[in-house]
Amino acid sequence: MKLFDPTDTTHTLQIIPRNYVSSATMILRNELRQTETTHSLTCTNTNGYLTAEFTQNMTEGQSFEIEVYDTFNNLLYRGKAYATTNI
């Protein structure tokens, strides 16, 4: 599970993907509202982790499903996220 601070609008996603890429697409699905937001990511690969920044307004207590795809629509990562200030 990934934790994001809802007081910030810029968030860093750090994952161990199935493959390493320089660009990807992330789908962030709000589990309560059943809404999706798609983000284009520019990725860096460091020490086995894929890292990317994205901008998203979040509220304390929101939970999300995360899916990250490469440019060929292959799934790189799937997981959960939670917005909390208790990081």
N, C-alpha and C positions, 0 to 999 in steps of 0.2 A: 504494500500500500504506500502510495506517495502522499506526502503532506504538503499543502500549500498554505501560505499565510494570506488570509483574506484582506489584511490591511494594505497589502501591496497589489499593484495591478500587473507588474512584470514578474513572471514566475520562471524558475529553472527546472526543467525536466531532465533527470539523470537516470538512465536505464541501461540494462544489459540487453541489447537487442539480439535477434536471431542472426542478423547480418549487419555490417557496418556500412553506412551511406553518408553522403554529404548533404542530402536534402530529403525531406520526408513530409508526410501529411499526418496530422494528428486529429483524431475525432474525439472531442470531449463531450460526453453524454451526461447530462444532469439526471440523476436517477429519480429524484422526486418530481421534477417538472416534465420529464420525458422530452427534453429539448437537446439538440445537438449543436455544437459549434465546431467548425473546421478551421484548423490553423496550418499554414505552410511553415515548415521549420527549416532553418539552416542549422546543420548539425556539425559538431566537432566530436572526434573520437579520441579519447585520452584514457590511457591505462585500463582499457577494456570496457569503458563506459561511453555511451553516446549521450551527449549533452546538447540541449537546445533551450532557447528562451522563447517564451510566448507571452502575449498580453491578454488578460482575461479578468473581468470583475467577478469577484466571488463574495459570498456571504458566509459568515461563521456557521458551521454545521452542515454545509452543503456536501453531498457525496456525488462522486462522478465515476463513470467508467471511462477508461482511456484505451484507445486503439491507435497504433502508429503504423503507417504503411509506407513502403518505398514508392518510387516513381512508377513502378510496374504493378502497383496495387497488391504487393505481397505483404502479408502481415509481419511486422517486425517485433511488435510488443503488444500485449494486452494486460491490463491491470486495473486497479481501483485507486481512487484518490479521495482525499477528504480535506476540506478547508477548515483550518483551526489556527488560533493564535497560540495554542499550547504546543509549540514545536520544541 
